[in-house]
Amino acid sequence: MTLLFTLPKVQFDFGAIRVLADELEALGVTRPLFVSDRGVAKAGVLDKAVVASRAGNAATIFAEVPENPTVAGVEGAFAAYTAGRCDGIVAVGGGSVIDTAKAVSVLATQPGPVTRYFRGANPLPKTVAPLIAVPTTAGTGSEVSRGAGIHPDGASRGSGLSGPEIVPRVAICDPELTFTLPPRLTAGTGMDALVHAAEGFLATSDNAPVAAIAADAIRRVFAFLPRAVADGADREARREIMMAALEGGIAISRGLGPAHAIGNTFGDRGLHHGAMVSIALPPTLRFHARHNASRLEEMATAIGYSSGAEATEAIAELHLRVGLPPTLRGLGYPDCDLDEAAEDAFGSFFNAGLSRPPTRDEYVELVHEAMG
């Protein structure tokens, strides 16, 4: 089997944001669009990036990306790109910001609407606007992944784009930019990294280098996420969790699975994606124990546990230890038609990474367990 995964140039270190101007120059970008959200702007992190870019009045800023990325957010950012006569994009924020910027990079060179490219309806263009990703959370891995999840609107399940064309050209990973991330988001995004790594490891793709990276990501989350949640200024913990997030983003290239199918299904109420997929992971691992046991045991051994069952319970305990609720209902998701939700998860594109995905009836069980 041919191995294929595309990575950006990565600048990773405390203070790495200082290389932003040099990276923009190397890409020939003189009029960048900065895409961000209000929280990042309020924390002063966006200003740090704009200053580091040395773009001055040539910079255009769009800081209105919603908590979960939407078509309207993409259209607003692209309007700013056009109005500013921009020639490149800097995404400063979490996964929603980076995914929005990826979609703008496509619209910069191709006709819209962005929905025409959802889930491979039309091929992505070979040339998109140059994009530099500056993650301010540590979990989504969007800075190195080939996907961009976009919701039609704030109350709809997600869709999006996928392909090597939208992998950022450069990822500037500066742990200092995560110091202002509050404990709850630190926990949710950190567990998101673990779920990317676990589901990537368990996918059927024959990609040994990425499997090794995935296992390393899980070990880092176990070792350092509780510390990062307890003390946001813990430099070592912040660095290690940002590395785990990057590794988790690489692990996505192997595929994902039921935890993400469930997270996507319940992603229509604006709840935190990382917390949702983390809630869905233990039921997913118990499914693997029945139908993909050898691979689950291999993952358990790789991360230092004696059995798949022991690893599953350790992950469930870590989820609680960092302060996340055990069920979707506890997270705030209202009662709904769970059979319909299971049907949606059963049809998810995330099932493509498994040789034996859950059946409809098994998804009913998984969804009921996740809901609580």
C-alpha positions in Angstrom: 0.0 0.0 0.0 1.3 3.5 -0.9 1.8 5.7 2.1 0.6 9.3 1.6 0.4 12.1 4.1 1.1 15.8 3.5 2.6 18.0 6.2 3.4 21.7 6.3 6.6 23.3 7.3 6.5 23.4 11.1 8.1 26.0 13.3 7.7 24.8 16.9 9.1 26.6 19.9 8.4 29.1 22.6 8.5 32.5 20.8 8.1 30.9 17.4 5.6 33.6 16.4 8.6 35.8 15.8 9.3 34.0 12.5 5.9 35.0 11.1 7.3 37.9 9.1 10.0 35.8 7.5 7.5 33.0 6.6 5.2 35.5 5.0 8.1 36.9 3.0 9.1 33.4 1.9 5.6 32.8 0.6 5.5 36.2 -1.2 2.6 37.4 0.9 2.5 41.2 1.3 -1.2 41.8 2.2 -2.2 39.1 4.6 -5.7 38.5 5.9 -5.7 37.6 9.6 -8.5 35.2 10.5 -9.4 34.9 14.2 -12.2 35.0 16.7 -13.3 37.4 19.4 -11.8 35.4 22.3 -8.3 35.3 20.7 -8.5 39.0 19.9 -9.7 39.8 23.5 -6.8 37.8 25.0 -4.3 39.9 23.0 -2.9 37.0 21.1 -4.1 38.2 17.7 -2.3 41.5 18.3 0.9 39.6 19.0 0.6 37.9 15.6 -0.2 41.1 13.7 2.8 42.8 15.3 5.1 39.9 14.5 4.0 39.9 10.9 5.3 43.4 10.4 2.5 43.9 7.9 1.3 47.2 9.3 -1.5 48.8 7.4 -1.3 46.2 4.8 -2.9 43.7 7.1 -6.6 43.0 7.0 -8.3 41.5 10.1 -11.4 39.3 10.3 -12.0 38.3 14.0 -15.6 37.1 13.8 -15.2 33.3 13.3 -18.0 31.6 15.4 -17.2 28.9 18.0 -18.1 26.2 15.5 -17.1 27.2 11.9 -20.0 28.0 9.6 -20.6 28.9 5.9 -21.5 32.4 7.0 -18.2 32.7 8.8 -16.3 31.6 5.7 -18.2 34.0 3.5 -17.5 36.9 6.0 -13.8 36.1 6.0 -13.7 35.8 2.3 -15.4 39.2 1.9 -12.7 40.7 4.1 -10.0 38.9 2.0 -11.5 40.4 -1.2 -12.0 43.9 0.3 -8.4 44.0 1.5 -7.0 42.8 -1.8 -5.2 40.1 0.2 -2.7 37.7 -1.2 -2.4 35.2 1.7 -4.0 34.2 5.0 -2.8 33.9 8.6 -5.1 31.9 10.8 -4.7 32.7 14.5 -6.9 30.6 16.7 -8.2 27.1 17.2 -9.6 24.6 14.8 -12.7 26.7 13.9 -10.4 29.6 12.9 -8.0 27.4 11.0 -10.7 25.4 9.2 -12.4 28.7 8.2 -9.1 30.0 6.8 -8.7 26.8 4.8 -12.0 27.3 3.2 -11.1 30.9 2.4 -7.9 29.8 0.8 -10.0 27.7 -1.7 -12.4 30.6 -2.5 -9.5 32.9 -3.1 -8.7 31.0 -6.3 -11.9 29.3 -7.2 -15.6 30.1 -7.7 -17.9 29.7 -4.7 -20.0 28.9 -2.9 -17.8 26.9 -0.5 -20.6 24.3 -0.3 -19.8 23.1 -3.8 -16.6 21.5 -2.4 -18.2 19.8 0.6 -17.2 16.2 0.9 -15.7 15.9 -2.5 -18.7 17.1 -4.5 -16.1 18.9 -6.7 -12.3 18.5 -6.6 -10.3 21.0 -4.7 -8.2 23.3 -6.8 -4.5 22.5 -7.2 -3.6 26.1 -6.3 -5.1 27.8 -3.2 -4.1 31.0 -1.4 -1.0 30.5 0.8 -2.0 29.8 4.4 0.0 30.0 7.6 -1.7 28.4 10.7 -0.9 29.8 14.1 -2.8 27.5 16.6 -3.8 29.1 19.9 -5.3 25.9 21.4 -3.7 22.5 21.6 -5.9 19.8 20.4 -7.6 20.1 17.0 -4.5 19.4 14.9 -6.0 21.5 12.1 -2.6 23.1 11.6 -1.3 19.9 10.0 -4.4 18.1 8.8 -6.0 17.9 5.4 -9.6 18.5 6.6 -11.7 21.5 7.3 -15.0 21.0 9.1 -17.6 23.6 8.2 -21.3 23.7 9.4 -24.0 24.9 7.0 -25.1 27.1 10.0 -24.8 27.2 13.7 -27.7 24.6 14.3 -26.7 22.1 11.6 -24.4 19.1 11.6 -21.0 19.6 10.1 -19.7 18.9 6.6 -16.6 20.4 5.1 -13.6 20.1 2.8 -10.8 17.5 2.6 -7.6 17.2 0.6 -3.9 17.8 0.7 -4.4 21.1 -1.1 -5.7 22.8 2.1 -2.9 21.6 4.4 -1.4 24.9 5.6 1.9 25.8 4.0 3.4 26.7 7.4 2.4 25.9 10.9 3.8 28.1 13.6 3.3 26.3 16.9 4.2 28.6 19.8 3.2 27.2 23.2 3.3 30.7 24.7 0.2 31.5 22.7 -1.8 28.9 24.7 -1.1 30.3 28.2 -4.4 32.3 28.2 -6.5 29.3 27.3 -8.9 28.6 30.2 -8.9 25.2 32.0 -12.1 23.9 30.4 -10.9 24.6 26.9 -7.5 23.2 27.8 -9.2 20.0 28.9 -11.5 19.7 25.8 -8.9 20.5 23.2 -6.3 18.2 24.9 -8.7 15.3 25.0 -9.5 16.1 21.3 -5.8 15.4 20.6 -6.0 12.1 22.4 -9.1 11.0 20.4 -7.5 11.9 17.1 -4.5 9.8 18.1 -6.5 6.9 19.4 -8.9 6.7 16.4 -6.0 7.2 14.0 -4.1 4.4 15.6 -7.1 2.1 15.4 -7.9 2.8 11.8 -7.0 0.2 9.2 -4.6 2.3 7.1 -1.2 0.6 7.0 0.9 3.6 8.0 3.4 2.5 10.7 5.2 5.9 11.1 1.9 7.7 11.8 0.8 4.9 14.2 4.0 5.5 16.2 3.3 9.2 16.2 -0.2 8.6 17.4 0.9 6.5 20.3 3.4 9.2 21.3 0.6 11.7 21.3 -1.5 9.6 23.7 1.3 9.2 26.1 2.0 12.9 26.2 -1.7 13.7 26.9 -1.7 11.3 29.8 1.5 12.7 31.2 0.9 16.4 30.8 -2.8 17.3 30.3 -3.7 17.3 34.0 -0.8 19.7 34.6 -1.8 22.0 31.8 -5.4 22.1 33.1 -4.2 22.8 36.7 -1.7 25.5 35.8 -2.0 27.2 32.4 1.4 28.8 32.9 3.2 25.4 33.2 5.6 25.8 30.3 6.6 22.2 30.1 3.0 21.0 30.1 1.9 23.6 27.5 4.7 22.6 25.2 4.0 18.9 25.5 0.3 19.2 24.9 0.9 21.4 21.9 3.2 18.7 20.5 0.5 16.1 21.3 -2.0 18.2 19.4 0.3 18.4 16.4 0.9 14.6 16.5 -2.8 14.0 16.8 -3.4 16.1 13.7 -0.9 13.9 11.9 -2.7 10.8 13.2 -5.9 12.0 11.4 -4.2 11.0 8.1 -4.8 7.3 9.0 -8.5 7.9 9.4 -10.9 8.4 12.4 -13.9 6.5 13.5 -17.1 6.2 15.6 -16.2 8.8 18.3 -15.9 11.4 15.5 -19.0 10.2 13.8 -20.9 10.7 17.0 -19.3 14.0 17.7 -20.2 15.2 14.3 -23.8 14.1 14.7 -24.2 16.0 17.9 -22.2 19.0 16.7 -25.4 21.0 15.9 -25.8 22.8 19.3 -22.5 24.6 19.6 -21.0 22.3 22.3 -17.3 21.8 22.4 -16.2 19.3 19.8 -13.3 17.9 21.8 -15.4 17.2 24.9 -18.0 15.4 22.7 -15.6 13.1 21.0 -13.9 12.4 24.3 -17.2 11.4 25.8 -17.8 9.1 22.8 -14.3 7.5 22.9 -14.7 4.9 25.8 -17.9 3.4 24.2 -16.0 3.4 20.9 -13.0 1.6 22.4 -15.4 -1.0 24.0 -16.8 -1.5 20.4 -13.2 -2.1 19.2 -12.7 -4.6 22.0 -15.4 -6.7 20.4 -14.5 -6.3 16.8 -11.0 -5.0 16.5 -9.4 -6.5 19.6 -5.9 -7.2 18.3 -5.5 -3.6 17.2 -6.8 -2.2 20.5 -4.4 -4.5 22.4 -1.6 -3.2 20.3 -2.5 0.4 21.1 -2.8 -0.5 24.8 0.7 -2.0 24.8 2.1 1.0 22.8 0.9 3.5 25.5 2.0 1.4 28.5 -1.1 -0.6 29.5 -1.5 -4.3 29.9 -4.8 -4.7 28.2 -7.3 -2.8 26.0 -9.8 -2.8 28.8 -7.2 -1.2 31.2 -6.4 1.5 28.6 -10.1 2.2 28.0 -10.8 2.7 31.7 -7.7 4.9 32.0 -8.8 7.1 29.2 -12.3 7.4 30.7 -10.8 8.3 34.1 -8.5 10.9 32.5 -11.6 12.5 30.9 -13.1 12.9 34.3 -9.9 14.0 36.0 -9.5 17.0 33.7 -13.0 18.1 34.6 -15.1 17.0 31.6 -18.6 15.6 32.1 -19.1 11.9 31.4 -22.1 12.2 29.1 -23.5 14.3 26.3 -26.5 15.1 28.5 -24.1 16.3 31.2 -22.3 18.4 28.7 -25.6 20.2 27.9 -27.0 18.4 24.9 -30.8 18.3 25.2 -32.9 15.2 24.7 -33.4 14.2 21.1 -34.4 11.3 18.8 -31.4 9.1 19.5 -32.4 6.5 16.9 -32.3 9.3 14.2 -28.9 10.4 15.6 -27.6 6.8 15.4 -28.7 6.6 11.8 -26.8 9.8 11.0 -23.7 8.5 12.7 -24.0 5.2 10.8 -23.9 7.1 7.5 -20.9 9.2 8.5 -17.8 9.4 6.3 -15.7 8.8 9.5 -16.6 5.1 9.3 -14.5 4.8 6.1 -11.4 4.3 8.2 -12.6 1.0 9.7 -12.6 -2.5 8.2 -15.6 -3.3 10.4 -17.6 -0.1 11.3 -20.6 -0.3 13.7 -23.9 -1.5 12.3 -27.0 0.6 12.7 -28.0 -1.3 15.8 -24.5 -0.9 17.3 -24.6 2.8 16.7 -27.9 2.9 18.6 -26.1 1.4 21.6 -23.1 3.7 21.2 -25.2 6.8 21.0 -27.4 5.9 24.0 -24.3 5.2 26.0 -22.7 8.5 25.0 -25.9 10.5 25.7 -26.1 8.9 29.2 
